């Protein structure tokens, strides 16, 4: 019994030390750039994460810029006749230098993988392209002196269909990413955490899903994504709550979403991603001015930075 308690104490201390180290990633940071595909572009998990920052650090004023682009990959791959032949999948690296130059981030959070396997069986060439894409992203972050946190992709829910399950590819990608922690990578294992929650829910309701199309999470799925991020940054207590509404009222959350959309449209207007149909408008300077007008509502009753 003593040995078991001793082992559990060691495990607890390890978990606390990891959480503490992750929380320190936010120290001295101002601008946080979020990169990803259509799931990130949709932005609910980004908004929830931003809401947590507002609640957790009321005296600070983070600038969270959601630069997600639908259909994007970090691998640079695209299936034939993507989008009915209208355009190939956009490649993050085509626009990355422009985005970094405009935003000058202190911290980058990147979630890729869902599109990078092109919805086909696991293949070494495609896997290598995915790995190389992440390594190139890390190198780019280093050149602008930004820390980077990688988020493993959400699960793919094939709704119990027989045959090939694309989630096996995402699991392989995620396992490789987690192993890179040994090399000093900061990795949020969203995939495993989300898989555990979904399997638990499906045990009592086999039709349960947060991804009706297998790919894009609904509001509950985006909350799962935010929970993983919040836990990673050292606040598992907040991550156990049911939603961001337990921190902030609907008016404040709406203002945070409006602020996110201002910055999102501006960064796309200034960097012109190749994918058609991406909402664009204004400049980052104008977005900052408009965002400042929302601060009184977002930070109502909170102390401003000294």
N, C-alpha and C positions, 0 to 999 in steps of 0.2 A: 504494500500500500504506500509506504514511504517513497519507494522508487517511482511509482506511478505519479504521486503528487509532485515529486521533484521534476519528473519529465514534463508534466503539464505546466509547471512553473517556468521551465526553460522555454517551452513553446509560447507561453503567454508573453514572456519578456521579448521573444523574437518578434512576435506580431506587433507588440507595442513599439519596438525599435524601428521596424519597417514603416509603420504608420507615421511615426515621428519624423523619419527621414523624408517621407513623401510630403508631409505637411510643410516641411522646410523649403520645398520647391517653390512655394508661393511667396516666401520671404523676399522682399525687395523687388517683387515683380509688379508691373503696371499693366502692360499690354499682353493679352493672352489671345493667340491666334488659333482658331479651330479649323482644321482641315479634314475633308472627308467627301463622301459621295452624296447621293440623294437623301440618305437618312440624316446626314449632318445638315444638308441644305434645308430640309424640312424644319429642323431646328428645335424641336420640343425639348430634347435632352440638353441642348445648349442653354436654352432659356432656364430650365430647371437648375442647371449647374450655376448659372449666373445668379439666380435667386438665392442659392445657397451661399455664394460669395457675399451677397448683400447682407444676408442674415448673420453669417458667421463672422464677417469682418466689417462691422458697421462703420468704422472710422476710416476705411480705405475706399478708394475709388478705382476699381479695376476697369479696364477697357477690354471687353470681350468682343472679338471680331469673328463672326461666323463666315468663313469663306468656303463653305461646302458647295460642291458642284455636282449636280445629278449625272449619273452614268459614269462618273470618273473612276479611273484606276490609278494605282501607283506603279503598276507593272507596264503600262504603255500598250497593253493588248486590247484587241477588240475583235469580236466575232464578226464573221461575214454577214453583210446585210443588216447590221445593227440599226435599230430604229427604222426598219423598212428601207434601209439604204440611204436615209436622209443625211446621216453623219456617223462617223466612227465614234467610239467611246473617247472622251477627252482624256488626256494624259496629264496628271498633276505636274510633271516636270516641264511641260510646255509653258506653264504659267508661273511656276514656283518662284523663280527669281524676281519676277515683277511683283508678286504678292509680298515677298519678304522685304523688297526695297520700299514698298509703300507703307507697310504696317510696322516695320522695325520691331518685331515682337521680342518680349523678354522670355516668353514661354509659348511653346507650340504643343497642342494636343491634336494628334492625328489618328483617325479611325478609318482604316482601309482593309480590303480583303474580300468584301462581299462580291464585287464585280471582277476582281483580279483573276479569279479562276475561270472566268467566262462561262460559268454554269456548266462546265464539262468535268469529266472524271479527272482525278488527281494525275498530274503529268509533271515530270521532272523539269521540263523546259519552262512550263508556265510557273511552276513553283520557284524556279531560279529567278525568273523575271520579277516575281513578287518580292523575293528576298533582296534582290539587287535594288529594286525601287525604294524599299525602306532604308537601305544602307545609303543610297544617294540622298534621300531626304534628310537623314541624320547629318551627312556631310554638309548639306546646304544650311541646316540649322546652326552648325558649328561656325560657319563662315560669318553668320550675323550674331554670334555670341548668344544664341537663344538655347535654353534648355528644351528638351523635347520629351514628351510622354506619348507612348504608343498605346493605342487601345485595340485589343483583338476584336475581330468583326463580330457583330451580332450573329445569332444562329440563323440557319436557314430552316424553316419549318415546312417539311414536305407533306405534312398532314397525314402521315402514315401510309403514303402510297408505296406500293412494292417497287423493287428495282433500285436503281442508282439513287442515292441520297446525296445531294450536293453538300449537305452539312458535313459530310466526311472530309471534304476538301477544306472547308473552313476550319474544321477541327485540327487538321494537319498544319495549316498555316498558323493557327493560334498556338499550338504546341511548340512550334519552332520559335515564335515570338517570345513565349514565356521562357524558353531556354536561354534567350539572349540576356536575361537578367544576370546570368553569371558573368557577362561581359560588361555589366554596368548599365544596361538599358533600363529605363523606367517603363514598365509594362503593366497596364491594367488588363486583367484577364476577364474582360466582359463576357467572352464566349462561354467559358466554363460556368461562370456565375449565372448567366442567363439560362443556359442549358439546365442547370440544377433546378432553377425556379420553374421552368416550363415543364420539366419532367414530373416534378412534384404536383403541379396543377393538373397535368394530364392523367395522373394516377387515379384521381377521383372523377375527372371529366375528360375522357379521351378526345373530345372535340375542342377542348380549350386551345386557344391560340391568341397571340398578340400580333400575328402577321398573317392576315387573311390571304395575301398574295404570296406568302412564303418568305418575302424579303422585307417589306417596309413595316416597321413596328407601328402600332397604334399608340395612343397616349400612355397606356399602361406599359407598353414595351419601351417607350422613350423614358419613362420613369425608372425602369430597370437599368437602363443605360446610365442615367444620372446617378442612381444608387451606387453603381460600381465606381464611378468617378469620385463621388463624395467619400466613399469608404477608403479609396486609395489615398485621398488627400487627408486622411486621418480623422474622419468624423463618422464612425460606424453608427453612432447613436442617431444622428440626423438621417442617415441612409435607411434606417429601419422604419421611418415614418411612411404614411400611406401616400403622401403627395406633397408638393411644394406649398400647397394651400395651408398646410399646418404651420408654415413659417410666415407667409405673407398673404394678405388678402388679394382678392381678384383684381382690384384696381392697380395695385403695385405690380402684380404679375403681368398685367396687360401692358403697363408702362415699360417693363423690362423687355417684353416681346417687341414692342414698338421700337425700342432702342436697338435691339438686335437687328431688326429689319432695316433700320436706317444705315447701320454700319455694313450690313450684308449687301445692300444695293449699291452702296458707295464703293466698296472694294471691288465689286464686279464691274462697275462703271469705269473705274480707274485702271483695271488690269485686263479687261476684255477676254474672259474665258471663251474658248472656241465653241463650246456647246450652245446651240440655239436655244432661245426661250428662257435664259437666265434673267430674272428681274434685275434691272440696273437703274441707277439714278443718283445724281448728286456727286459729291466729293467727300472724302474722309473729313476734310476740314469742316464742311457744312454739316456732316453727320455729327461731329463732335459738338458743334454749336447747338444743334437741335437736341442732342442727348442731354446737354447741360440743362435745358429747359425742363427735362423730365426728372431731374435729380431730386427736386423738392418732394415729388410724389413717391419716387422709388425709395428715397432715404428719409421719409417723413419721421420726424421725432428722433433722428439719429444724429450723433455727433459727427461733424465734418473733420477732415484731416486738419491737424494743427498746422 
